[in-house]
C-alpha cells in the first residue's frame, strides 16, 4: 500500500514534519532567550511566517524529494536512446507550446504502476517524470496526452498555488491549535499546565494538519480539471482523452479494496472515505468533462 501512495503522502508528511519542527524551534528560541511575543496578533503574525515558510520549504525540496523517494532517473537530453530521446523531445515541445521559461527536467522511474507527475519549486525549475509502467502500457498518443496534462500543471503554476493554500492551512492550524490547547490547559492543575499546553499544541498540529489536507485535496481535484483542459490545448483533445481512457482501462478493473488507493494517483477512482484525500477526481468524470470541453 505504501508503494502505491507514497508520493502523495510524502509531501503531506514532509509539510507536517517541517511545520511541527519550525513550531518547536520557535518555542525553544523564544523561551531560551526570554523573548516576549507581546500581543496575540503578534504571535499570529509569526505563525503566518512559520506556516507559509514551512509550505515553501516543502516546495523547495519537492523536486529533490521526488527524485530520491521515487528513484527518478533524469534523462540526458542528448541521450542516444531513441525511446528516451523521443520522451524528452515530446516534453520539450509541449513546454515550448506552453511558453515555459525553461525546459523541465525529464525523468523515468522504474515501477509497474501507470503514473506520471510534475513537480518543482518554479516554472523554470520543474520536473516531469513518468513510470516505466506508463511507457509500456500506453501508445504514443496517450503518453503525449498525459505529458500535456503534466506540462499544463507547470504552466498553470499549480505547485505555487497549492503551496500558498498549504501555507494558509498551516497558519490556521497553528492558530487553532494554540487556542484549543490554551483552553484545555486552563482546565487542568496549574503545576502541569505548561506541559499539557505544549503536548496538546503539538498533537493538535498533526491532527489539524491531516484535516487540513482534506481542503488541499479538494482544491487539487479542481486543478486537475484545469490541467486536463490545458493538456487538451497543448497535446490535442484526442490525445488527452486517449491518455485518460488508457488510465481507465488500467484502473477500471481494480477491486473495491484498491479503488480508494487508486484515487491517490493520476488515475482517480471514487470510493470510500479515502477518496476525500484524493488529489485527483474520478476518471469517468474527467473524461466526461473533457469530452464536453471545446478546445
MIGUNU-350757 format. One record per residue (C-alpha): x, y, z; residue in three letters. Coordinates in steps of 0.1 Angstrom, whole numbers, padded with zeros to 4 digits, always signed. Example, Ala and Ser with C-alpha at 12.3 -4.5 7.8 and 13.67 -1.06 7.14 Angstrom:
MIGUNU-350757
+0123-0045+0078ALA;+0137-0011+0071SER;
//
This chain:
MIGUNU-350757
+0000+0000+0000UNK;+0028+0024+0008UNK;+0044+0018-0025UNK;+0012+0029-0042UNK;+0005+0060-0023UNK;+0040+0071-0011UNK;+0044+0101-0034UNK;+0012+0118-0024UNK;+0016+0111+0013UNK;+0053+0121+0012UNK;+0047+0158+0006UNK;+0020+0159+0032UNK;+0042+0142+0058UNK;+0072+0164+0049UNK;+0050+0195+0053UNK;+0037+0184+0087UNK;+0072+0175+0099UNK;+0085+0208+0088UNK;+0056+0227+0104UNK;+0060+0209+0138UNK;+0098+0213+0137UNK;+0096+0250+0130UNK;+0070+0254+0157UNK;+0091+0236+0183UNK;+0122+0256+0173UNK;+0102+0288+0176UNK;+0090+0278+0211UNK;+0125+0268+0222UNK;+0142+0300+0209UNK;+0116+0323+0224UNK;+0118+0305+0258UNK;+0156+0302+0259UNK;+0161+0339+0252UNK;+0131+0351+0271UNK;+0116+0367+0240UNK;+0081+0381+0246UNK;+0058+0380+0216UNK;+0036+0406+0231UNK;+0000+0405+0218UNK;-0018+0376+0203UNK;-0018+0394+0170UNK;+0020+0394+0170UNK;+0020+0357+0177UNK;-0004+0351+0149UNK;+0018+0371+0126UNK;+0048+0349+0135UNK;+0026+0318+0129UNK;+0019+0331+0094UNK;+0056+0333+0088UNK;+0061+0297+0101UNK;+0031+0284+0082UNK;+0040+0298+0048UNK;+0077+0292+0055UNK;+0070+0255+0061UNK;+0050+0252+0030UNK;+0076+0269+0008UNK;+0104+0248+0023UNK;+0084+0217+0013UNK;+0080+0232-0022UNK;+0117+0240-0025UNK;+0125+0204-0015UNK;+0098+0188-0038UNK;+0119+0181-0068UNK;+0148+0165-0050UNK;+0125+0146-0027UNK;+0106+0131-0057UNK;+0139+0120-0072UNK;+0150+0104-0040UNK;+0117+0088-0030UNK;+0106+0076-0064UNK;+0141+0067-0077UNK;+0137+0090-0107UNK;+0165+0088-0132UNK;+0169+0121-0151UNK;+0173+0117-0189UNK;+0202+0135-0206UNK;+0186+0155-0234UNK;+0215+0144-0257UNK;+0209+0107-0250UNK;+0213+0082-0279UNK;+0185+0060-0266UNK;+0157+0066-0292UNK;+0128+0060-0267UNK;+0142+0083-0241UNK;+0151+0109-0266UNK;+0116+0108-0280UNK;+0102+0113-0245UNK;+0124+0143-0238UNK;+0115+0159-0272UNK;+0078+0153-0265UNK;+0080+0171-0231UNK;+0102+0199-0245UNK;+0078+0205-0275UNK;+0049+0207-0251UNK;+0069+0231-0228UNK;+0076+0254-0258UNK;+0039+0255-0267UNK;+0031+0263-0231UNK;+0058+0291-0232UNK;+0076+0278-0201UNK;+0107+0300-0193UNK;+0130+0269-0192UNK;+0127+0233-0203UNK;+0117+0209-0174UNK;+0139+0180-0164UNK;+0125+0148-0178UNK;+0129+0116-0158UNK;+0118+0079-0156UNK;+0113+0058-0126UNK;+0110+0020-0125UNK;+0076+0010-0114UNK;+0048-0012-0129UNK;+0022+0014-0119UNK;+0009+0036-0147UNK;+0016+0070-0134UNK;+0032+0104-0141UNK;+0038+0136-0122UNK;+0052+0171-0124UNK;+0068+0189-0095UNK;+0093+0216-0087UNK;+0096+0250-0070UNK;+0091+0272-0101UNK;+0081+0270-0138UNK;+0118+0273-0146UNK;+0129+0245-0122UNK;+0103+0218-0129UNK;+0105+0180-0133UNK;+0082+0158-0153UNK;+0086+0121-0145UNK;+0069+0090-0159UNK;+0068+0054-0147UNK;+0081+0026-0169UNK;+0047+0010-0165UNK;+0031+0040-0182UNK;+0055+0038-0211UNK;+0050+0001-0215UNK;+0012+0002-0214UNK;+0003+0033-0233UNK;+0007+0042-0270UNK;+0024+0073-0281UNK;-0007+0095-0284UNK;-0019+0085-0249UNK;+0016+0092-0235UNK;+0016+0127-0251UNK;-0018+0134-0237UNK;-0006+0126-0202UNK;+0026+0146-0207UNK;+0005+0176-0219UNK;-0015+0173-0187UNK;+0017+0174-0166UNK;+0032+0203-0185UNK;-0001+0222-0181UNK;+0003+0218-0143UNK;+0036+0236-0146UNK;+0023+0263-0169UNK;-0007+0269-0146UNK;+0016+0274-0117UNK;-0002+0247-0097UNK;+0028+0239-0075UNK;+0030+0275-0062UNK;-0008+0279-0060UNK;-0012+0248-0039UNK;+0018+0259-0018UNK;+0001+0292-0010UNK;-0031+0273+0000UNK;-0010+0249+0022UNK;+0006+0279+0038UNK;-0028+0293+0047UNK;-0039+0260+0061UNK;-0006+0257+0081UNK;-0012+0292+0096UNK;-0048+0283+0106UNK;-0036+0250+0121UNK;-0011+0269+0144UNK;-0036+0295+0154UNK;-0064+0270+0161UNK;-0041+0246+0179UNK;-0029+0274+0201UNK;-0064+0285+0210UNK;-0077+0249+0218UNK;-0045+0239+0237UNK;-0049+0271+0258UNK;-0085+0262+0266UNK;-0076+0226+0276UNK;-0046+0237+0297UNK;-0067+0263+0316UNK;-0088+0234+0329UNK;-0060+0214+0345UNK;-0039+0218+0376UNK;-0015+0247+0374UNK;+0016+0226+0381UNK;+0011+0206+0349UNK;-0005+0234+0328UNK;+0025+0243+0307UNK;+0034+0207+0299UNK;-0002+0199+0289UNK;-0004+0231+0268UNK;+0028+0221+0248UNK;+0019+0185+0243UNK;-0016+0193+0233UNK;-0004+0221+0210UNK;+0019+0198+0190UNK;-0005+0169+0189UNK;-0032+0192+0176UNK;-0009+0204+0149UNK;-0006+0169+0135UNK;-0044+0162+0137UNK;-0055+0195+0123UNK;-0029+0193+0095UNK;-0044+0160+0084UNK;-0078+0175+0085UNK;-0065+0205+0065UNK;-0052+0181+0039UNK;-0089+0174+0030UNK;-0092+0211+0019UNK;-0060+0209+0000UNK;-0071+0177-0017UNK;-0104+0193-0027UNK;-0087+0222-0044UNK;-0062+0199-0060UNK;-0090+0180-0077UNK;-0103+0213-0091UNK;-0069+0220-0105UNK;-0068+0186-0122UNK;-0098+0195-0143UNK;-0080+0227-0154UNK;-0048+0207-0162UNK;-0069+0183-0183UNK;-0082+0213-0203UNK;-0046+0226-0206UNK;-0034+0192-0217UNK;-0061+0192-0244UNK;-0049+0226-0257UNK;-0012+0215-0257UNK;-0014+0179-0270UNK;-0048+0179-0286UNK;-0081+0168-0270UNK;-0080+0134-0287UNK;-0046+0126-0272UNK;-0056+0139-0238UNK;-0088+0117-0240UNK;-0066+0088-0251UNK;-0044+0092-0220UNK;-0074+0093-0197UNK;-0091+0064-0213UNK;-0059+0043-0212UNK;-0058+0050-0175UNK;-0094+0040-0172UNK;-0085+0007-0189UNK;-0058+0001-0163UNK;-0076+0013-0132UNK;-0112+0005-0142UNK;-0107-0031-0131UNK;-0092-0028-0096UNK;-0112-0043-0068UNK;-0130-0024-0041UNK;-0102-0027-0016UNK;-0078-0009-0041UNK;-0100+0017-0055UNK;-0095+0042-0027UNK;-0058+0039-0031UNK;-0061+0045-0069UNK;-0075+0079-0061UNK;-0042+0089-0048UNK;-0025+0086-0082UNK;-0030+0101-0116UNK;-0060+0078-0122UNK;-0086+0087-0097UNK;-0114+0063-0086UNK;-0143+0074-0064UNK;-0146+0050-0034UNK;-0149+0052+0003UNK;-0136+0078+0028UNK;-0101+0077+0014UNK;-0115+0094-0017UNK;-0118+0126+0003UNK;-0080+0126+0005UNK;-0077+0120-0033UNK;-0058+0147-0052UNK;-0074+0135-0085UNK;-0111+0133-0094UNK;-0127+0101-0108UNK;-0116+0092-0143UNK;-0151+0089-0156UNK;-0159+0124-0146UNK;-0127+0138-0160UNK;-0134+0121-0193UNK;-0170+0133-0194UNK;-0159+0169-0187UNK;-0132+0168-0213UNK;-0155+0154-0240UNK;-0178+0184-0234UNK;-0148+0208-0235UNK;-0143+0230-0266UNK;-0106+0235-0272UNK;
//
